[in-house]
Amino acid sequence: MQIGMVAKRIGLSVDAIRFYERNGLLPAPPRTPGGFRRYGENEVETLAFIRRVQGLGFRLSEIRALLRLRANRLQPCAPVQRRLQEKLTDVRQKLADLHGLENELRLALRSCKRELHKRHAHCPILRERNLRKAESKSES
């Protein structure tokens, strides 16, 4: 199967497949006499796996490690479970960080709205003072 067909079948771009080859996630496939890449079912499955775990948030280095585990005949589940748990912990931390950012933005908006009700409004966000200081002073 040629690269365009593989890309369409898996939902990747041709450039993404070439990128994975250049970065050692997929071995260089054999070529036809005309120089076209030829992919078999193993390569298609590997690319589908790469796409799936990348969608779970795994970085290339992590995917490389997962591919090594996948190539192991025993295919132990414990290391994969550990990596999934680490990824879940990372996602939870990012969510907590995003909630903190959401709260900061909400406070900034509240501060702006209060300032807009004044006759000579000055944007608290554009002032040199720390936003938290401005917010805590305006609430007291």
C-alpha positions as CSV (number, residue, x, y, z in Angstrom):
1,M,0.0,0.0,0.0
2,Q,1.4,3.4,-0.9
3,I,1.8,6.3,1.6
4,G,-1.3,8.2,0.4
5,M,-3.6,5.2,0.9
6,V,-2.1,4.6,4.3
7,A,-2.6,8.2,5.3
8,K,-6.2,8.2,4.2
9,R,-6.9,4.9,5.9
10,I,-5.5,5.9,9.3
11,G,-6.4,9.6,9.2
12,L,-2.9,10.9,9.1
13,S,-1.2,13.2,6.7
14,V,1.5,12.0,4.4
15,D,3.9,14.5,6.1
16,A,3.0,13.0,9.5
17,I,4.0,9.5,8.3
18,R,7.3,10.8,6.9
19,F,7.9,12.6,10.2
20,Y,7.4,9.4,12.2
21,E,9.8,7.7,9.8
22,R,12.5,10.4,10.2
23,N,12.1,10.3,14.0
24,G,12.5,6.5,14.2
25,L,9.0,5.6,15.2
26,L,8.4,3.7,12.0
27,P,11.2,1.9,10.1
28,A,11.8,3.1,6.6
29,P,9.6,0.9,4.3
30,P,10.8,-0.9,1.2
31,R,10.3,1.0,-2.0
32,T,9.0,0.0,-5.4
33,P,11.3,0.2,-8.4
34,G,9.7,3.6,-9.1
35,G,10.8,4.8,-5.6
36,F,7.4,4.8,-3.9
37,R,7.1,3.7,-0.3
38,R,5.3,0.4,0.2
39,Y,3.6,-0.3,3.5
40,G,2.2,-3.6,4.8
41,E,-0.4,-4.3,7.5
42,N,2.3,-4.2,10.3
43,E,3.2,-0.7,9.4
44,V,-0.4,0.4,9.1
45,E,-1.1,-1.1,12.6
46,T,2.0,0.6,14.0
47,L,0.9,4.0,12.6
48,A,-2.6,3.5,13.9
49,F,-1.1,2.7,17.4
50,I,1.1,5.9,17.2
51,R,-1.9,8.0,16.3
52,R,-4.0,6.5,19.1
53,V,-1.4,7.0,21.9
54,Q,-0.4,10.5,20.6
55,G,-4.1,11.3,20.9
56,L,-3.8,10.2,24.6
57,G,-1.2,12.9,25.0
58,F,2.0,10.9,24.8
59,R,5.1,12.6,23.5
60,L,7.3,11.1,20.8
61,S,9.9,9.9,23.3
62,E,7.1,8.2,25.3
63,I,5.7,6.7,22.1
64,R,9.1,5.3,21.2
65,A,9.2,3.5,24.6
66,L,5.7,2.2,24.1
67,L,6.7,0.9,20.7
68,R,9.6,-1.0,22.2
69,L,7.2,-2.6,24.8
70,R,4.8,-3.4,21.9
71,A,7.6,-5.2,20.1
72,N,8.3,-7.3,23.1
73,R,6.8,-10.8,22.8
74,L,5.6,-10.7,26.4
75,Q,4.0,-7.3,26.1
76,P,4.0,-6.6,29.9
77,C,1.0,-4.5,31.0
78,A,2.6,-3.1,34.2
79,P,4.9,-0.6,32.5
80,V,2.1,0.6,30.3
81,Q,-0.2,1.0,33.3
82,R,2.5,3.0,35.0
83,R,2.9,5.3,32.0
84,L,-0.9,5.7,31.7
85,Q,-1.1,6.6,35.4
86,E,1.7,9.2,35.0
87,K,-0.2,10.7,32.0
88,L,-3.4,10.8,34.0
89,T,-1.6,12.6,36.8
90,D,-0.2,15.1,34.3
91,V,-3.6,15.7,32.9
92,R,-5.1,16.2,36.3
93,Q,-2.4,18.7,37.2
94,K,-3.0,20.6,33.9
95,L,-6.7,20.7,34.7
96,A,-6.0,22.1,38.1
97,D,-3.7,24.7,36.5
98,L,-6.4,25.6,34.0
99,H,-9.0,26.0,36.8
100,G,-6.6,28.3,38.6
101,L,-6.2,30.3,35.4
102,E,-10.0,30.4,35.0
103,N,-10.3,31.9,38.5
104,E,-7.6,34.5,37.7
105,L,-9.4,35.5,34.6
106,R,-12.7,35.7,36.4
107,L,-11.2,38.0,39.0
108,A,-9.7,40.2,36.3
109,L,-13.0,40.4,34.6
110,R,-14.8,41.3,37.8
111,S,-12.2,44.0,38.5
112,C,-12.7,45.4,35.0
113,K,-16.5,45.4,35.3
114,R,-16.3,47.3,38.6
115,E,-13.9,49.9,37.2
116,L,-16.2,50.5,34.2
117,H,-18.9,51.7,36.5
118,K,-16.7,54.6,37.7
119,R,-16.8,57.9,36.0
120,H,-13.1,58.1,35.2
121,A,-12.3,54.4,34.7
122,H,-8.7,53.2,34.5
123,C,-8.2,49.7,33.4
124,P,-6.8,47.8,36.4
125,I,-5.2,45.2,34.1
126,L,-3.1,47.9,32.4
127,R,-1.9,49.4,35.6
128,E,1.6,48.5,36.7
129,R,0.3,47.2,40.0
130,N,-0.2,43.5,40.6
131,L,-3.7,42.4,39.7
132,R,-4.1,40.4,42.9
133,K,-3.2,43.5,45.0
134,A,-5.7,45.6,43.0
135,E,-8.4,42.9,43.5
136,S,-7.8,42.4,47.2
137,K,-7.9,46.2,47.8
138,S,-11.1,46.6,45.8
139,E,-12.8,43.8,47.8
140,S,-11.9,45.3,51.2
